[in-house]
């Protein structure tokens, strides 16, 4: 967008870095970043805290005051339009006005229905030079989870998978430890730490009894661990349900079968069925209603394939190990055999990087015509 200087871009980049670091902490709110600048110098900066605490603008103002400065006459660079309504906290647009900020540059307008341009309008009515649209594409990437939840009614979904170079995730006997090296496994921990919830299937729980927790990285709280178990095959004693923040998504209405899970303190979510299978789109809606912005899928070929075929996967993070397992091994995605190559799911390679000895590909499903 024209009208913004090189310095404007520099300070917004700084605000976006703050936002990215705050994204998980702030969920379900957007992890916004804010930088206050006057006379070519940063005088305060901050990012959104946990729900119910300060938003980024307030943190930046407090930082400025703590440095002995004054926000009056400064420019505020924010990665999302300042809020204009009373929620758990007062409106940030009002605080910027009260502090005498002279200019506000937002990366993008907030699509949330209680803001949606009202923050910019409120600032302009107070005589502040308020603009939006600087580095919007970058801001949409940083805020993609929040934007997905408020505009599509479902989380941003990242499907993680690891395979040999010939696309195999395990041997026929189920052996899969370890396909990838320690660096790739640590990279997966970072993905988990950035996620609000992790989804897996009953087959994975029955085969591996995983915890799916974040390890070796400090987090404020663990992500929700969601098990899709339509027929209640998993045990209430499974490790994934222990320690809180475990969620059983099921399709069985039989209260007798459900009773052991409830007695064990497992949080349960009933889903309708479509053609005998749990309604995955409804699961996504229910998770969004629980405030899940980012969902990570760590599952077997069945659930992986179902999510992809349902059009519910936004990106795939695929770790490829430089090894071969042969044809008689388990694959990545299960769905009915195709009769025409035109029906294949095409992917766009967004990023490729070497992680230790392995290759990490970030892929986006192409829009289906």
Secondary structure, 3 states (H helix, E strand, C coil): CCCCCHHHHHHHHHHHHHHHHHHHHHCCCCCCEEEEEECCEEEEEEECCCCCCCCHHHHHHHHHHHCCCCCCCCEEEECCCCCCCCCCCCCHHHHHHHCCCCEEEECCCCCCCCCCCHHHHHHHHCCCEEEECCCHHHHHHHCHHHHHHHHHCCCEEEEEEEEECCCCCEECCCCCCCCCCHHHHHHHHHHHHCCCEEEEEHHHHHHHCCCCCCCCCCCCCCCEEEEECCCCCCCCCCHHHCCCCEEEEECCCCHHHHHHHHHCCCEEEECCEECCEECHHHHHHHHHHCCCCEEEECCCHHHHHHHHHCCCCCEEEEEEECCCCCCCEECCCCCCCCCCHHHCCCEEEEEEEEECCEEEEEEEECCCC
